[in-house]
Every structure is written in C-alpha cells, then in structure tokens.
Amino acid sequence: MIKPDILSILQNKIKRITMDDSTNILVGPITLPVNLDGETVTFKWYSWLKATDVELQGGDSKEATELLISRLSSMNLAEGQQSSVLVYGDFEDSDEALIRMHSICHTGDIFGSKRCDCGFQLRQSMKMIAQHGSGALFYLANHEGRGIGLFSKAMAYILQEEGYDTVEANLELGFADDSRDYRDAISVLQHLRSKPVTLITNNPKKMEALKAAGMNTGKRVPLWGDVSVFNEKYLRTKVTRSGHLEAVPDADFFEGRVAK
C-alpha cells in the first residue's frame, strides 16, 4: 500500500502524454543545479518512460499513479535507459527558445572520448541555452551509436579501427546508417511548449522530424567544434555521407582554425 503522503507528493509531478500506439509517462520538473565551467546554472529536469502496458496508460488519476509506483521496483528499469530533458528559463512562454536533441554517447559524454564531438556538443549546447535565456536539452537514451546501442557501437568501433568509416561500420553490422527516432522526444517537447523553437544541430534529419510533427522550427543554429586528429574522419563522414550541414570539409575547418 502506497502511503498517502508519498502519493500526494508524486501525483502532481507525473503526467501522461498519449501517442497513437503508446503513452509517455513524464516525471518532473525537478530542480537540477548544474556546473557549467565553474558556474552553477539551475535547470528544470524531466525524465520520461515509454509505457506500452495499457494499465499504466490510464490517465493522470491517483489510481494510475499508485499502480505505477507499486510496479516501479519490479520493472527492472536499471537494465535499460530512460531519456530525459533539461529545461531552462521560461520555456513554455518565451518568444524564442533553443532546442538540442542530443543522442546519448557513453564514450564521449561520460569518458570524454576524442573519437567524436559529442561531449563537446553536449556541454556547448547547455551553455548556449543558458546564455540564450530559454531552451531545452533532450538527452535521448536509445540513440547510442545512431540507434544501434552501446555494445553494437563497440563492435562498430573495432571496424572503424580497421579503416571503415562510421556509416560503413553500421551497415556492415546489419544496421541502417541512422536508425534514430525522435517521436517520443517530440511528444514531450509539444507537451512542454507550443511556440516556435530554434534547433541546435548540424543534422537536417532532426529539422525534418520536428517539421513533420507540426513543430514550428524554421531556425537552426550550427554546432561544430573540438576538432582533432582523433575525430577528423568521423566529422568528414558526417558531412560527406550523412548530409550534415554548415561544415566545409576543408583543411582549415579540420585543423580547427575555422568552425563553420
């Protein structure tokens, strides 16, 4: 039996976002002070869980929340990963807001790997959002390795060490070049904000996904940097094979003198 005070505390922090074939259970906001280059910046943090169980989709009633809490310890969520979003400023009502759809990168975001630019993009986009005054960073847990998962990414890295590029490695392992899906994140975005957004990205596929979902996202801010000898081929492949924008694959860019 869930204690009434526990149920009361959690009830107004849990919302359900209904989609065509599933429901996203959104938890938050939670105050999250973050260290950005020695300065404490306070975000609002949310996490969401995709619920395919019909019983857990049953609206925002106390009964549905109680059922969720009662099942939580048996759902073994630590074996998987859940996505989340950091929200800054008056995200709902501000006229302009920056959005970053950031794919989880265990090696880059956590270990600081120089094989990619993901860790740089994560930190830099958070700074950009805070400096702008309003925005949200979506941290997408099922997007590791462009959607192939961490273990498969490790095998793709082995192929890359033998000369294959990022796209070739994914294809040789039986995956698409990019199998990421943004529908769940977009449903949360639409729940949190209906006004126009500016997307921080070099990837036109992210722009297309938001537009296809009906989001007003006519603006884009590029995010290139942290170029090194370790990720030069990776960045070139993004431009020449994956269609990423605003990076000119010339010597100046890849030597880090120009970040276009």
N, C-alpha and C positions, 0 to 999 in steps of 0.2 A: 504494500500500500504506500503510495507516494504521500509524503507529508504535505498538508495544505499550504504551508508557507513556502516550501520548495516549488510546488506547482504554481503558486501565485507569482513568485519571483521570475520563473522562466516563461510563463504563459505569454506575457506581452512582448517577449523577445523572440518569439518563434512565429514565422509567417510561412504560408504555403503559396507557392506560385505554380498555378496549374498550366500545363502544356498539353499538347494533343495526346501524347502517349505516356506521360509520366507527370510527376509533381516534384518540384524542387522545394525542400524544406530549408528555409533561410533563418539562420540564428544571428542575432545582433540588433543594434550596434553595441560594440564593446570598446571602451576607451583603450587605445594602444599607443603609448608614447614610444617613439622610435628614434634611435640615434642616427642622425644623418651628418656625417663628418663632424662629430663632436657637438652638434646642436640637437636638442631634443625637440622633435616635431610630433604633435599629437594627431593621430588619425583615428577614425572610427573603423572598427574591424567587423566583418561579417564572414560567416562560413556557410556553405550550403551542402545539402545531401540529396542525391537523386533517389527518390522513393518510388519504386515500382509496385510495392505492396499496397493493394487497394485500401486496406485498413489504415495505413499510415498516411494516405492521401486525404483523409476525411475532414478537410477544413481546419479552421483555427480554433476549434472548440477545446474546452478544458479536457474533455474525454480523449480527443485525439492527441493532445499534448501529453496526457498521462500515459497513454499507450506507448508513445514514442519513448518517454523516459523509462518506462518499465522494460522495454526491449533493448535499450541502449547497450547495456553491458554484455548482451548476448549477440550483438550484431557484428562483433569482431572487426570494428572499423579500423583498428590499427594495422590490419593486414592489407588494407587498401589505402588510398589517399583521397582527401576531400579538397575541393577548391575553396578559395576564399577571395575577399575583396577588401582592400584598404580604401577608405573614403576620406577625403579631406575637404574642409570648408563647408560652405552651404551648397552641397552638391545637388540637392533637389531643385533649388530655385535660382541659382546663379545663372546669369545670361550665357556665360562661357565656361566650359568645363573640359579639362583634358582627360582622356581615357587611354589606359595602356592595357592591352590584352597580352599578358606575359605568360608564356609557356614555361612550366617548371623545368629547371635544369639543375639536377642534383650536383653535377660536377662543377658547373660554372657558378651557380648561385651560392652553394654551400662551401665548396672547396676552393673556389676562386680560380678554376681552370682557365688557362690561356688558350685552350684549343677552340674556344668560341668567344663571343662577345656578350653572352647572356648575363653574366654577373654585372658587367658594366651597365647594360641596358636596364637591369632591374633597379640598381641604385640611382642611375641618372634620371630615370623616369619618375621615381619618387621625389627627387629633388625638383624636377620640373613642375610636378603637380603642386608641391608645397609653395614654390615660388609664384606659380600662377594664381594660387589662392583658392582653387576649387578643382576637384577631379577625383578619379578613382583608378586604382591599380588592381586589375583582376589577375589573381595568381591561379593558373589553370593546371590542376594536379594530374590530369590524364593526358597531358600534351608532351610528356618527356620524349625527346628524340623525334619530334614532329608526329607524336602519337603512337610510337612503337613500344614505349615502355623502357625502363631503365636497363633490364637485363639484355633486351634486344639491342639497345643503344651500345652496350658494352661490346657486343659482337660486331656491330657496325663500326665501332672504333678500331677493332682489330683489322677489319678490311681496309679502313682508311689508312692504317699504318703500312699497308701493302700497296698503297697507291690509288685506291678507289676514292672518288670524291663522295660527299655526303649523299647526294642523290643516288649515285650508283650503288653505294653500300646498302641503302634501304631497299632498293629494287632487287638486288641480288639475294636479300634475305626474304623476299616474298611480300614486301610491303609496298604501298604506294609511296611516292616521293614525300607527300604530305597528307596525312590522314586526320588532321586535327578538325574538330567540330566545335563550333562556337555557340551552338543554340542554347545550351544551359546558361552560359555566361551572359548572353544577350537577354535571356528572360529575366535574369536578376537585374541587369542594367535597366531594363524597361520598368521594372518594379521600383527602382530607386530614383529614376529620372526620366522625364519625357521630353525635356528641352534638347536643343541641338548639342552635339559633342564634337570635339576635335580629337582625332585619334593619333596617338604617338606610335608610329610604325613606319617601317620600310616595305611592308608586305601588302601589296594590293588586295590579296585574298581576304585579309581582315576587313578592309574597307568594303569589299563586295558583300561579305557576310552580314555586316551591320546594315548596309543599304537594302539587302534582300529581306531583312527582317522588319523593314519600315523605319529604321532609326534615321534621324536627320543628322548626317555626318559628312558634310561637304568639305570639311577641312582636315588636313593631315600635317603632322609635324614629323620630320625625319629624325632618326636616332642612330647615328653612326659614330664610332669611336673605339678606343682601346685596340687599335690595330697593331699587330706584332707579327714576327716571323712565324709564330706558332699557329695563327689563325688566318693567315693571308689566303690560303687556298679555300678555306671554309667561306670566307667573305666573298671571294671571287665567284664561288659556286652559287651563293645566294643571288648574285646579280645576273650571272650568265645563264644559269639553268633554272633557278626558281623564280625569276621575274621580279626580284626586289628592286625598289626604286631609289633614285637620288644618290646612288653611289656610282661614281665614274671609275671603272676598273683600270685606272692608270697608275703609273709608278708613284706619283705624288700622293694619291689617296692611300695606297697600301704601305707607303712609308710613314704615314701618319702626319704628313705635313698639311694635308687638306682633308677636312671632314665634310664632305658634301652631302 
